[in-house]
Amino acid sequence: MRVGLDFGTTNSSAAVYDGERLTLLPLDPLNASPSIMRSTLFMTREGAAYIGREAISRFTEGNVGREIEYEWRYIGDAEVTFADFGTVQQALYITVDANAPGRLFQSLKTGLRDKSFTRTNVFGTSYTLEELIAIVLRMVLERTEATLGQPVTSMVVGRPVHYSLDAKIDQLAFERMRAACQLAGLPEVTFLEEPTAAALSYARTARSAQNVLVFDFGGGTLDVTIMHLDGKGGRQFLATDGVPVGGDLLDQRIVMGRLLRHFGEGATLGPRRLPFPSHVLDHLSEWQTIIELTQPHYLNIIEEAIAIGDRTRELRALRSLVRQNYGLPLYEAVEDAKVRLSDAAESILSMHSGEIAFDEHIPRWDFERLIGPDVRAVERCVGRALDSAGLRPADIDIVLRTGGSSRVPRFVKMLAEKFGPEKLQEMDVFTGVASGLAVAAWEQA
């Protein structure tokens, strides 16, 4: 059985195609939409792994609201040589969160382009990024084969046009993803650019000659493919392009542009009124990096700021965010507010947990101001694809939008202004790529 797999930054999905019918596979039975699985991994102290909705639920139940408790833990001895004293045995200790029931990983795909993310320690066991992704992929393969009732013989796996605009980092990310597939034991893997896959899904039903632009805007990247259909079943891919702009980055814009004041931004410390260190708040740019603030060094900075600072309530909120593991709920609230802005002119982002208490009114116009640089980067990407294809906007007959971020009104407006609103058409935003990958897998037979 040949399967198409879309391993996404935020969500993953898989599908099969038999030449007539597309079938999405229920990768996540616990999710409200079983064919859409959150690309998450939760690992317990005992080494058990969970993915999708269950991963988030287990992390939330065991970590959110739990006070972090550090203890010194002996990890072994080392020989240390001193010039005047000779060689002595030195006991080594580290501080660890004594009661953490497990660790959650999100956006692992984004980590592929991070050269510094090589290994991480999970309760005493060292994992490479490739090994973590392989755990997710292996569990996806097992669920797929259980659903189909037969072995998977080959897979077409999606990849962004560019993991990074730096060619060396882009190649590194691709090689790491290929290594993860091998570690997972995926059979006969080939890769296909995600917007190209979405174009294949559309081409299945197209009956007229047309130039099609696919605008695939997911959690980690924006990818574009331009394709010509001859109306007789033939197709020609004219251009692809992409930029590392996605929904995760838009969430960061809201946090860093609107919410830092609720966590101590602008606080001054002591009689000299020194500014609260900005590098501490820089860790709020991703929920995963908020966890880094649980290190005793940072906790001491926060405690001292509470003692001598002038924005005590906000600094206490920062301490609660860090020490009680409210980073993930914060970013989930941000994503919910962003989604509401697709239909409303204003959204209220509320959080009342621990010592955190705020209601932030976010007008759509200000969200669009915050993402202005990203809109311009995406528009330039679309322009490059058109230039590479040798086409003008007027030559495009259909613009297909797929991926959750393709619903953000500012990007819809950009496309409408460039191509005309009558040309815009929305595909299934979460599973369109997986469907096209399944078509590609079937065509390899």
C-alpha positions in Angstrom: 0.0 0.0 0.0 1.3 3.4 -1.0 0.7 6.3 1.4 1.1 10.1 1.3 2.3 11.7 4.5 2.2 15.4 5.4 4.4 15.8 8.4 3.7 19.4 9.3 5.1 21.9 11.8 1.7 22.2 13.6 -0.4 19.3 12.2 0.1 16.1 10.3 -2.1 14.0 8.1 -1.9 11.0 5.8 -4.0 9.7 2.9 -4.3 6.9 0.3 -5.6 7.1 -3.2 -6.7 4.2 -5.4 -7.1 6.1 -8.7 -10.6 7.2 -8.0 -11.1 7.8 -4.3 -9.1 9.6 -1.8 -9.2 8.4 1.8 -7.8 10.4 4.7 -6.5 8.2 7.5 -7.5 8.7 11.2 -4.1 9.3 12.6 -5.5 10.8 15.8 -8.6 9.1 17.1 -8.7 11.4 20.2 -8.8 14.6 18.1 -12.0 16.3 17.2 -11.0 15.8 13.5 -9.3 12.3 13.6 -7.7 12.9 10.2 -5.7 15.8 11.6 -3.0 15.0 14.2 -1.1 17.7 16.1 2.6 17.2 15.5 3.5 16.8 19.1 5.5 14.3 21.1 5.3 13.7 24.9 7.8 11.5 26.6 7.5 10.3 30.2 10.2 9.7 32.7 9.9 6.0 32.0 10.5 6.5 28.3 6.9 6.0 27.1 6.0 8.1 24.1 2.6 9.7 23.1 1.7 11.8 20.0 -1.0 14.1 18.9 -3.9 15.1 21.2 -2.9 12.6 23.8 0.5 14.1 24.0 -0.9 17.6 24.8 -3.4 16.2 27.2 -0.8 14.3 29.2 1.5 17.3 29.4 -1.3 19.6 30.4 -2.6 17.3 33.1 0.8 16.6 34.6 2.6 19.9 34.2 0.4 23.0 33.8 -0.1 24.6 37.2 2.6 22.4 38.8 5.2 24.3 40.8 8.7 23.4 39.5 10.9 21.9 42.3 14.6 21.8 41.7 17.1 19.5 43.5 20.8 18.8 43.1 21.3 15.3 41.6 24.6 13.4 41.5 25.5 12.3 38.0 29.0 10.8 38.5 32.6 11.6 39.2 35.3 13.2 37.1 39.1 13.5 37.5 40.2 17.2 37.8 43.9 18.1 37.7 45.3 21.1 39.5 48.8 22.5 39.0 49.7 22.6 42.7 47.6 19.6 44.0 47.7 17.0 41.3 44.7 14.9 40.2 41.6 14.6 42.4 38.2 13.0 42.1 35.4 15.5 41.8 31.7 14.6 42.3 29.4 16.1 39.6 25.9 17.4 40.4 23.3 19.1 38.2 20.0 20.8 39.2 16.9 19.0 37.8 13.2 19.4 38.0 12.5 16.7 40.5 8.8 16.1 39.8 8.4 16.7 36.1 6.2 13.7 34.8 7.2 14.2 31.2 8.4 16.5 28.4 6.5 17.8 25.5 7.9 18.6 22.1 6.1 20.7 19.5 7.2 22.2 16.1 10.0 19.5 15.8 10.0 20.2 12.0 11.1 23.7 12.6 14.1 22.4 14.6 15.4 20.8 11.4 16.9 24.1 10.3 18.3 24.9 13.8 22.0 23.9 13.7 22.3 24.3 17.4 19.6 21.7 18.1 21.6 18.5 17.9 20.9 16.6 21.1 18.6 17.1 24.1 18.5 15.2 27.4 15.1 13.6 28.3 15.2 12.3 31.8 18.8 11.0 31.5 18.6 9.7 27.9 20.2 11.7 25.1 18.2 12.1 21.9 19.1 13.7 18.6 16.5 15.7 16.8 16.3 13.0 14.2 15.6 10.4 16.8 12.8 12.4 18.3 11.2 13.0 14.9 11.7 9.3 14.1 9.6 8.3 17.2 6.7 10.4 15.9 7.0 9.0 12.3 7.3 5.4 13.6 4.1 5.8 15.6 2.4 7.3 12.6 3.5 4.4 10.5 2.1 1.9 13.1 -1.2 3.7 13.2 -1.4 3.8 9.4 -0.8 0.1 9.0 -3.3 -0.7 11.8 -5.9 1.3 10.0 -5.2 -0.2 6.6 -4.8 -3.7 7.8 -1.8 -4.2 5.6 1.9 -3.1 5.4 2.8 0.2 3.9 5.1 -0.5 0.9 6.1 3.1 0.1 5.5 6.6 1.2 5.6 10.0 -0.4 6.5 12.5 2.3 6.0 16.3 2.0 8.7 18.8 2.4 8.7 22.6 2.2 10.2 24.3 -0.9 12.8 25.8 1.4 13.4 24.9 5.1 15.6 27.9 5.1 16.7 30.6 2.6 20.3 29.7 3.4 21.1 26.9 0.9 23.5 25.1 3.3 20.9 25.1 6.2 18.2 24.1 3.8 20.3 21.1 2.7 21.1 20.2 6.3 17.4 20.3 7.2 16.5 18.0 4.3 19.3 15.5 5.2 18.1 15.4 8.8 14.5 14.8 7.8 15.7 12.0 5.5 17.7 10.5 8.3 14.7 10.6 10.6 12.6 8.7 8.1 15.3 6.0 7.9 15.5 5.8 11.7 11.7 5.4 11.8 11.8 2.5 9.3 9.6 4.2 6.8 9.6 2.1 3.6 10.8 3.4 0.2 10.4 7.1 1.0 10.4 9.8 -1.6 9.9 13.5 -1.0 7.7 16.0 -2.8 7.3 19.7 -2.2 4.2 20.4 -0.3 2.6 23.0 -2.6 3.3 20.7 -5.5 1.4 18.0 -3.7 -1.6 20.4 -3.2 -1.5 21.2 -6.9 -1.7 17.5 -7.7 -4.8 17.1 -5.5 -6.5 20.0 -7.4 -5.4 18.7 -10.8 -7.3 15.5 -10.2 -10.6 17.3 -10.7 -9.7 20.2 -13.1 -11.3 19.9 -16.5 -10.1 23.1 -18.3 -6.8 24.5 -19.4 -5.5 26.9 -16.7 -2.6 28.3 -14.9 -2.8 27.6 -11.1 -0.9 29.1 -8.3 -0.9 27.2 -5.0 -0.5 29.2 -1.8 0.4 26.8 0.9 0.7 28.6 4.3 1.2 26.4 7.3 2.7 26.6 10.8 6.3 26.8 9.7 6.6 27.9 6.1 4.9 29.6 3.2 5.3 27.7 -0.1 4.2 28.5 -3.6 3.9 26.4 -6.7 2.7 27.5 -10.2 1.4 24.8 -12.5 -0.1 24.7 -16.0 -3.0 22.3 -16.7 -3.8 21.5 -20.3 -7.4 20.4 -19.6 -6.7 16.9 -20.9 -5.0 15.4 -17.8 -1.6 16.8 -18.6 0.2 19.2 -16.3 3.5 21.1 -16.2 5.1 22.6 -13.1 6.4 26.0 -13.9 7.9 27.3 -10.6 8.2 26.8 -6.9 9.4 29.1 -4.1 9.0 29.5 -0.4 10.0 31.4 2.8 10.3 30.4 6.5 7.2 32.4 7.5 4.4 30.5 9.1 1.7 30.5 11.7 4.1 30.0 14.6 5.9 33.2 13.7 2.6 35.1 13.6 1.9 33.9 17.1 5.3 35.2 18.2 4.5 38.6 16.8 1.5 38.9 19.1 3.3 37.8 22.2 6.3 40.0 21.6 4.4 43.0 20.3 1.4 43.0 22.7 1.9 40.8 25.8 5.3 41.5 27.2 4.0 44.4 29.3 1.9 41.9 31.2 5.1 40.1 32.2 7.3 42.9 33.4 8.4 44.8 30.3 9.3 48.3 31.3 9.9 47.5 35.0 12.7 49.3 36.7 14.8 47.8 39.5 16.1 49.4 42.7 17.0 53.0 43.6 19.0 53.3 40.4 15.9 52.3 38.4 17.8 49.9 36.2 15.8 48.3 33.4 14.6 44.7 33.9 16.9 42.6 31.7 15.4 42.3 28.2 17.1 39.0 27.5 14.9 37.4 30.1 11.7 38.4 28.2 13.3 37.4 24.9 12.6 33.8 26.0 8.9 34.4 25.7 9.2 34.4 21.9 8.4 30.6 21.9 6.6 28.5 24.5 9.5 26.0 24.4 12.0 28.7 25.3 9.9 29.9 28.2 10.9 26.6 29.8 14.5 27.7 29.7 13.6 30.4 32.3 13.1 27.6 34.8 16.8 27.4 35.3 17.8 28.6 38.8 19.9 31.4 37.3 16.9 33.0 35.6 14.5 32.3 38.5 16.9 34.2 40.8 16.8 37.2 38.5 13.0 37.1 38.5 12.8 36.8 42.3 15.2 39.6 42.8 13.2 41.8 40.4 10.0 41.1 42.3 11.8 42.2 45.5 13.2 45.5 44.2 11.1 46.2 41.1 8.3 48.7 40.5 5.9 46.4 38.5 5.5 43.7 41.1 2.2 42.4 39.8 3.5 41.9 36.3 6.8 40.3 37.5 4.8 37.9 39.7 2.9 37.0 36.6 6.2 36.2 34.9 7.2 34.0 37.8 3.9 32.2 37.6 4.2 31.8 33.8 7.7 30.2 34.3 7.4 28.2 37.5 3.9 26.9 36.9 4.4 25.9 33.3 1.8 28.2 31.8 3.8 28.7 28.6 1.8 26.3 26.5 -1.6 27.6 27.6 -0.4 31.1 26.8 0.5 30.2 23.3 -2.7 28.3 22.8 -4.7 31.4 23.9 -2.6 33.5 21.4 -3.4 31.1 18.6 -7.1 31.1 19.5 -7.2 34.9 19.5 -5.4 35.0 16.1 -7.9 32.6 14.6 -10.8 34.7 15.9 -9.3 37.8 14.1 -10.0 36.0 10.8 -13.7 36.7 11.4 -13.7 39.7 13.8 -12.3 43.2 13.8 -11.1 42.7 17.3 -10.2 39.8 19.6 -9.8 39.6 23.4 -6.9 37.5 24.5 -7.5 36.5 28.1 -5.5 34.6 30.6 -6.3 34.1 34.2 -4.1 31.4 35.7 -2.0 31.4 38.8 -0.8 35.0 39.3 -1.4 35.8 35.6 -4.5 38.0 35.0 -5.0 40.1 31.9 -7.5 40.7 29.1 -5.7 42.1 26.1 -7.9 43.7 23.4 -6.2 43.1 20.0 -7.7 45.0 17.0 -7.1 43.3 13.7 -5.4 46.4 12.3 -2.7 46.2 15.0 -2.2 42.5 14.4 -1.7 43.4 10.7 0.8 46.1 11.7 2.8 43.5 13.7 2.9 41.0 10.8 3.7 43.7 8.2 7.3 42.4 7.6 6.0 38.9 7.1 3.3 40.0 4.6 6.0 41.8 2.6 8.2 38.7 2.7 5.4 36.5 1.5 4.4 38.9 -1.3 8.0 39.0 -2.5 8.0 35.2 -2.5 4.9 35.1 -4.7 6.5 37.7 -7.0 9.6 35.6 -7.4 7.6 32.5 -8.3 5.7 34.5 -11.0 9.0 35.8 -12.4 10.5 32.3 -12.4 7.4 31.0 -14.3 7.6 33.9 -16.8 4.0 34.9 -15.9 2.1 38.0 -14.8 -0.6 38.0 -12.2 -3.2 38.4 -15.0 -1.9 35.1 -16.4 -3.0 33.1 -13.3 -6.5 31.7 -13.5 -6.9 30.1 -10.1 -5.2 30.8 -6.8 -5.6 27.9 -4.4 -5.2 28.6 -0.7 -4.3 25.8 1.7 -2.8 25.6 5.2 -4.3 27.1 8.3 -2.5 30.4 8.0 -3.9 31.0 4.5 -7.1 32.1 6.2 -5.4 35.1 7.8 -7.3 38.1 6.2 -4.2 40.2 5.5 -2.8 37.5 3.3 -6.1 36.9 1.6 -6.3 40.6 0.9 -2.8 40.6 -0.5 -3.7 37.8 -2.9 -7.0 39.4 -3.9 -5.3 42.7 -4.7 -2.6 41.0 -6.8 -4.8 38.4 -8.7 -8.4 39.5 -8.2 -10.8 38.1 -5.5 -12.7 36.1 -8.0 -9.7 33.9 -8.7 -9.2 32.8 -5.0 -10.3 29.4 -4.0 -9.8 27.6 -0.7 -8.8 23.9 -0.6 -9.1 21.8 2.5 -6.6 23.8 4.6 -5.4 21.0 6.8 -5.4 17.9 4.5 -5.0 19.2 1.0 -1.3 18.5 0.9 -1.7 14.9 2.3 -4.3 14.3 -0.4 -1.9 15.4 -3.1 0.9 13.3 -1.6 -1.4 10.3 -1.8 -2.0 11.0 -5.5 1.7 11.2 -6.1 2.2 7.9 -4.2 -0.4 6.2 -6.4 1.2 7.6 -9.6 4.5 5.9 -8.7 2.9 2.5 -9.1 
